[in-house]
Amino acid sequence: MGSSQDKEPVDHGLAGQSNSRGDSHDFLQSVIDSSLDIIQLFTAIRDENGKIIDFVWRIQNARGRMQNGEVIGASLLEKNIGVKAAGIFDRMVKVAETGVPSEDEQFYSHEQFKEQWFYQALVKQDDGVLMTTRDITFQKQATIDISQQAHFIHSVTSAVPGIIVVASYPGGEVVYNNRTSFLFSGVDIRTLVKPEAFSRLLPEYAVARAKYHDRFLSIYDDMENIAELKVADAEGKTVWIQLRGSVYSRDENGEVTSTLHIAQNITKQKETELKIIEVKEHMVQRSLSRYLTLFNSIEEGYCIIQLIFDEKGRPYNWRFLEVNPAFERHNSLSNATGKTMLETMPAVAQNRLQAFEKVSETGEQLRFRDKDLSGKTVEISAFQIGDPVERTIAVIYTYQPSTDA
């Protein structure tokens, strides 16, 4: 019994140690199963010369089972032959042989994996490797997309024939630009987006520059702010710079924090515009001269009148805006321009108000006959000109001998 009693504590102790190891294993498994990463423990398989030729699974967590199924004891190269081509197997061998940990972002597109990115950390564990893997495909693709978009945006903005600048507001410190140089014919664009005065800006454009800067406080995000500024370059030559700006960002209170500016050298366009204006003015003067020659030489009477209405909206008078010499001659008038019908010829003209009112209301040309003060028959053609709101009418009088009446 004594001997029997002596053995009982020994048997009880072994049983306790066995239970302790089982509890530790279960605890370890529950810990790694709670991880969102895939955790796998591999043991190296060596040939007769000690060279690692494969790995087998010893442990994997719940995430690993979801990905791989039940693989404990299975060959890595039989299950995932792609690890050779991807370089993963060689890194596992290196870590197992040297003991130096490894961390990499790994692209993998073999077996059930289709163009996926993983973060992998390898650590030596006994004669094997502990691998922690995290799927980073979404983050990696987002990074690639952002990089491609940034490259695309930079390529596009670099091709724009101008300088694109994003600057803080109101300070004007540049936070982005599409070119390495800020110079346009020796003019530094950075000086134009800052609030401080710019010495080369011609004085008459200083106000326009200040208004451009201040307008960002009142415009909406989809509105464009434009200023054309005349600047003297380093050699004193005139350079026209067009600034087109918009709000780039606001803070949580809606206050502008940065602005986007596109600066273009429009000197050639401006010079062309000035030449076109000069040519137009010359053509207008020539046309006006020809018009006045014709206007003053024709035998027909011609005038432009503007109807005058009473408080009830009925025409009762008109004012002569222009008259030609023939009109004044046939009606024995002088200096009629600017005067009214009631001041100059009320007796005959009063009869024509109804006809002129109809032309003003309908916009249609009207022809009719009437007699002037001398009894001559006059053929009258009236038609609307200019904005209908102005009630302006052109009238042509063709005079005939009184015997034709």
Secondary structure by P-SEA (a helix, b strand, c coil): caaaaaaaaaaaaaaaaaaaaaaaaaaaaaaaaaccbbbbbbbbbbcccccccbbbbccccaaaaaccccccccccccccccccccaaaaaaaaaaaccbbbbbbcccccccccbbbbbbbbbbcccbbbbbbbbaaaaaaaaaaaaaaaaaaaaaaaaccbbbbbbcccccccccccccccccccccccccccccccccccccaaaaaaaaaaccccccccbbbbbbbbbbccccbbbbbbbbbccccccccccccbbbbbbbbaaaaaaaaaaaaaaaaaaaaaaaaaaaaaaaccccccbbbbbbbcccccccccccccccaaaaaaaccccccccccccccccccccaaaaaaaaaaccbbbbbcccccccbbbbbbbbbccccccbbbbbbbbbcccccc
